[in-house]
Amino acid sequence: MSLWLAAIGVSRGVAIGAVHRVHGTDLDIPEYSISPDHVEAEIARFQSALEDARDQLADIREQIPANAPSEIGAFIETHLLMMQDSALTDTVCSLIREHRCNAEAALKMQAEHLTAVFDQMDDSYLRTRRDDVAHVTARIQRILLKQERTIETREADDAPPPVIVADELTPADIILLHQQGVAAFVTEHGGPLSHSAILARSLRIPAIVGMHNARRLLVDDEIVVVDGEAGHVLAGPDEAALEFYRHRQKRDARYRRMLGMLRDEPAISTDGVRVRMLANVELPDDSADAAEVGAEGVGLYRTEFLYMNRDETPGEEEQLAAYRRVLRSVDGPVTIRTLDLGADKTIGRNVGKTSSNPALGLRAIRLCLKETDLFRTQLRALLRASAEGDLRIMLPMVSNIQEMRQTRHLIDELKNELRRDGLDFDAQLQVGAMIEVPAAALAAPLLAQYCDFFSLGTNDLIQYTLAMDRIDDEINYLYDPLHPAVLQLIRMTIEAGDAAGISVSMCGEMASDKRYTALLLGLGLTEFSMHPASVLEVKRTIMNADVDALKNRTREILSLTDSQAYREALEALSQQLAG
């Protein structure tokens, strides 16, 4: 009898394979006391396990495929750096001495403490660092417990590839398992914005997360079909089902080959509307991925990587070199987002104080305008880099006009400094706001007077509008891009930009999902920015669209008052061109 399970698909594609269940972070940790004369030996045991874990990651780093996105290496580097951090290494040794406990128990105590700290953070990118803590400590724990993960070699070439079923998987695990020919991943926990989900998408491995009790319901070695787009697992499929999904696999392969032919084609709709296709970039080397798929520039370049996992904040020259590097590698505009960290994250020195509600506290542009020395250094580097190419500065989490006015005043001061110093910069450098707070969308007509462009950050805009944490497994079902309040805010922002004659782009996950492309075109969006892996697929959808007809249909749908009819009409529109 077949078993059908559903959860959250985070990486598209169809895989057919045999179940291989593994444990990730849910380890049974023993806790016991040790005698005083065994303390140093226990510390040595911990340090040996730590060194073995570092060696494992270093080996995995060497196995990263040459054509893999550069962000994969960044995941591994992050975990290696965490294993060198005294907050993990020295503190565990101190806990062993203080409590005279076994290494596993001391590591568990410190992991719980660090996780509690990261749980207080508001930024989704930073909050995923709590997952990194769990993954890093679990790797060390498995070495201490002699429970290291292995995948058995297939006995025959025609044996079905393994489908990994786990509670969680680290990015390092995914790289290692990918090298071993794993067909797909199914995890009981996690969300679409986790590092592992992003990595699975980059490697084009079908993946499903949030499938609770999957290890209990699925049996080792049974054949399953994983549909990463629908979020479905079919266990025990009959021959008719297998034939259907084998046909899907062949069709998907043809589709990917066809997409590659669109690389150099402009994104123009059937009725002649030109749409600009931009890419989101995490690291300087990622710009090569954007060029590979024919992106016309960078719509979001995150600068947080410069500040992470270090004791000192980056200086002007270091930042300047990073910004110049991406500008020189991109043929088109590059929109660089200023530092988007919260005050509950230490960056070089203890900046600000921890907020009782960090999601609404001192973060992003608020933090930068309070810590002006930090901000001035970044803005000077950005201004100097603007002499190298088409650079635009984007300010995160803007919620009022005063923040834009203060930033523009500071930029004017820095321009005068650079003139006195004889340093070049683009005097016409554009400065814009990221619209990710409902207040900014509602005040967009006023805000537009102080902005050269808008960029819709839908990840946070949806989260703040619906008062929900999008990386919380328990309530991520509330994350709804089609909610009428969300769509009204998007429409208001686009209309305000059009009225003011400034460009409006979208750099959130919604822009990269082809299911929403028709809707966004109907709302008037003509500038999309997304992960490079999604550029060609969204471009194809645009090239098949009649934008004028979509605008008329969207206006009709948004005027509906019956909630069920509204939802059905929107979903039909969203699927119209997704194909």
C-alpha positions, -999 to 999 in steps of 0.1 A, spaced: 0 0 0 13 34 -9 17 62 17 14 99 7 31 125 29 30 163 25 52 191 39 71 222 25 89 218 -8 121 240 -7 140 227 -38 122 217 -69 127 185 -89 116 149 -87 137 121 -73 132 83 -70 153 64 -45 155 43 -14 150 57 21 181 61 43 172 74 78 199 94 97 201 114 129 211 150 128 209 171 160 185 150 181 212 130 198 208 112 231 234 130 252 247 112 284 253 134 314 274 121 343 300 133 368 337 127 366 363 125 394 387 154 398 417 134 385 399 127 352 390 164 344 421 171 323 417 138 304 381 147 297 391 181 284 417 164 262 389 141 248 368 171 240 397 189 223 405 158 203 369 155 191 369 192 182 401 188 161 386 158 143 355 178 135 376 206 121 395 181 100 362 167 87 350 201 76 383 210 60 381 177 40 345 185 29 356 220 19 381 204 -5 353 183 -20 332 213 -30 325 210 -68 343 236 -89 311 248 -104 292 250 -71 280 285 -60 306 303 -38 281 306 -9 286 269 -3 322 275 8 309 303 30 287 279 49 316 256 56 339 285 66 312 297 90 312 264 108 350 262 108 352 297 124 326 287 150 348 258 160 376 282 166 356 306 187 365 307 223 327 310 232 326 274 222 360 259 227 373 276 260 339 278 276 332 240 272 366 233 289 357 257 317 324 240 322 340 206 324 363 219 352 336 238 370 309 211 370 333 181 368 310 167 341 316 147 309 324 166 277 291 158 260 272 173 289 294 205 290 290 209 252 252 205 255 251 232 282 270 257 261 250 249 230 218 256 248 232 289 261 243 301 226 210 290 210 191 310 236 212 341 226 205 336 189 168 330 195 165 366 206 177 379 172 152 394 148 169 392 114 161 360 96 196 356 82 212 360 117 186 338 135 196 309 113 229 311 131 211 292 159 209 263 135 246 266 129 252 263 166 231 231 167 248 217 136 284 224 148 278 211 183 260 180 169 290 172 147 313 173 177 288 153 198 287 125 172 324 122 173 324 121 211 296 95 210 312 75 182 280 79 162 294 95 130 271 94 100 280 71 71 262 62 39 266 26 27 279 21 -7 254 8 -32 260 -28 -40 251 -25 -77 252 3 -102 215 0 -109 205 1 -72 183 31 -63 202 61 -49 196 70 -13 169 95 -2 181 110 31 154 113 58 166 131 89 156 155 116 179 181 102 209 183 79 238 208 79 251 224 48 283 203 53 262 172 54 245 181 22 278 187 4 292 154 15 260 135 7 257 152 -26 292 139 -35 279 104 -27 251 106 -52 222 112 -28 189 117 -48 170 139 -24 166 152 12 136 150 35 139 166 70 115 168 99 124 204 107 136 235 89 122 262 67 125 275 32 150 302 43 174 279 62 210 275 50 204 239 40 173 248 20 192 275 1 221 251 -5 198 223 -18 183 248 -43 218 259 -54 228 223 -60 194 215 -76 187 186 -52 150 180 -46 143 187 -9 114 188 15 114 203 51 90 203 80 78 167 74 72 158 110 76 121 120 91 113 86 116 89 102 89 71 121 66 68 90 92 59 64 112 26 65 148 21 55 154 8 20 117 13 9 113 31 -25 100 66 -24 93 94 -48 102 129 -37 85 159 -54 104 189 -42 81 214 -59 48 201 -45 63 191 -12 51 155 -15 67 121 -7 51 90 -21 63 58 -3 57 24 -19 47 37 -54 32 12 -78 46 8 -114 21 33 -128 32 60 -104 69 53 -110 64 56 -148 46 89 -143 74 104 -122 101 90 -146 83 109 -173 84 140 -151 121 137 -147 127 135 -184 104 165 -190 123 185 -163 156 178 -180 143 190 -213 129 221 -196 163 230 -180 181 227 -214 155 250 -229 159 276 -202 197 277 -209 189 290 -244 172 321 -229 204 334 -212 211 362 -237 174 370 -245 159 401 -231 129 397 -208 101 412 -229 65 403 -225 43 394 -255 28 429 -255 63 446 -255 68 454 -218 106 453 -209 114 438 -176 148 441 -159 162 408 -145 186 413 -116 203 390 -92 207 388 -54 243 384 -43 257 372 -9 294 373 -16 317 390 -41 323 358 -60 286 352 -64 285 379 -91 300 353 -115 268 332 -110 247 362 -119 266 367 -151 263 330 -160 225 333 -162 225 366 -180 214 388 -151 214 425 -160 229 436 -127 227 431 -90 195 442 -72 206 432 -37 242 429 -25 243 421 12 273 435 31 268 416 64 294 389 55 321 416 59 312 420 96 305 384 106 328 360 126 355 385 134 366 406 164 371 439 146 348 458 122 361 460 87 379 492 78 372 515 48 399 500 26 388 465 31 352 474 23 363 494 -7 381 464 -21 351 442 -17 327 466 -33 351 473 -62 355 436 -68 317 430 -74 314 462 -95 342 451 -118 326 417 -123 291 429 -131 279 444 -163 251 466 -151 239 484 -119 249 471 -85 226 479 -56 244 475 -23 225 473 9 240 490 39 247 470 71 216 451 82 224 438 117 206 441 150 220 456 182 218 421 198 246 410 175 282 419 186 301 433 156 337 440 166 327 457 198 295 456 218 273 480 199 241 492 215 222 471 240 201 441 237 164 449 231 136 431 250 120 428 215 148 428 189 124 424 160 112 459 168 144 473 183 177 489 173 187 473 140 196 480 104 193 517 95 184 525 131 216 510 144 237 527 116 223 562 124 230 557 161 265 543 156 275 569 130 313 560 131 303 526 119 280 540 92 304 567 81 331 541 73 307 521 52 293 551 34 328 564 26 338 531 11 306 529 -9 310 565 -22 346 558 -33 336 525 -49 309 544 -69 337 559 -91 343 524 -105 308 517 -119 270 520 -115 266 516 -78 234 524 -58 230 525 -20 200 509 -4 190 515 32 173 486 50 143 488 73 135 524 66 103 533 84 101 571 83 113 602 63 137 613 90 159 583 85 163 591 48 169 628 55 196 620 81 213 595 58 213 619 29 228 647 51 255 623 62 263 613 26 265 650 16 290 656 44 311 626 33 310 638 -3 325 671 9 352 652 28 361 631 -3 363 663 -24 388 678 1 408 646 1 409 645 -37 391 612 -39 368 603 -68 331 593 -64 299 594 -84 283 628 -76 249 614 -90 250 583 -68 215 570 -62 202 563 -27 170 543 -21 150 526 6 141 490 11 104 488 17 100 460 42 81 477 70 43 484 65 48 520 76 72 526 47 47 512 22 19 532 36 40 564 35 56 556 2 42 587 -16 60 609 9 91 587 12 95 588 -25 104 625 -23 137 615 -6 145 584 -25 160 577 -60 144 542 -60 125 516 -39 132 480 -34 105 457 -20 119 433 6 89 410 7 104 385 32 102 409 60 73 429 46 51 398 48 64 389 82 58 423 97 24 427 80 11 394 93 28 395 127 44 361 123 79 347 125 86 332 91 113 308 103 92 294 131 81 258 122 50 261 143 35 291 125 51 293 90 18 283 75 7 319 82 34 332 58 11 342 29 23 363 0 -13 364 -13 -28 380 18 -48 410 7 -30 433 31 4 422 16 -7 428 -20 -22 462 -12 11 473 3 30 461 -27 6 478 -51 8 511 -31 46 510 -32 47 504 -70 21 531 -76 40 556 -54 72 549 -73 55 554 -107 39 587 -96 73 600 -84 92 587 -115 115 564 -95 122 527 -102 107 500 -80 122 466 -78 115 435 -56 144 415 -41 125 392 -17 118 355 -22 85 363 -38 103 377 -69 121 345 -75 90 323 -74 75 318 -108 41 311 -92 38 349 -84 53 363 -116 20 369 -133 6 386 -102 36 409 -98 35 418 -135 -2 426 -130 6 448 -100 30 468 -123 64 454 -113 90 457 -140 122 450 -121 129 417 -104 159 406 -83 164 371 -72 189 342 -66 207 335 -99 193 300 -100 158 315 -106 165 341 -132 160 321 -163 128 304 -151 112 337 -141 124 353 -174 106 326 -194 74 333 -175 77 370 -183 83 363 -220 50 343 -221 30 371 -204 6 397 -217 12 424 -191 -17 446 -200 -42 418 -197 -26 408 -164 -30 443 -151 -67 443 -159 -73 409 -144 -54 419 -112 -75 450 -107 -106 429 -110 -93 404 -84 -82 429 -59 -117 445 -60 -134 412 -50 -150 412 -15 -157 374 -12 -126 359 4 -130 325 -12 -135 339 -47 -105 363 -41 -83 335 -31 -93 312 -59 -89 339 -85 -54 349 -72 -42 313 -72 -55 308 -107 -37 339 -119 -5 328 -101 -6 294 -119 -15 309 -152 20 313 -165 39 291 -140 36 262 -164 
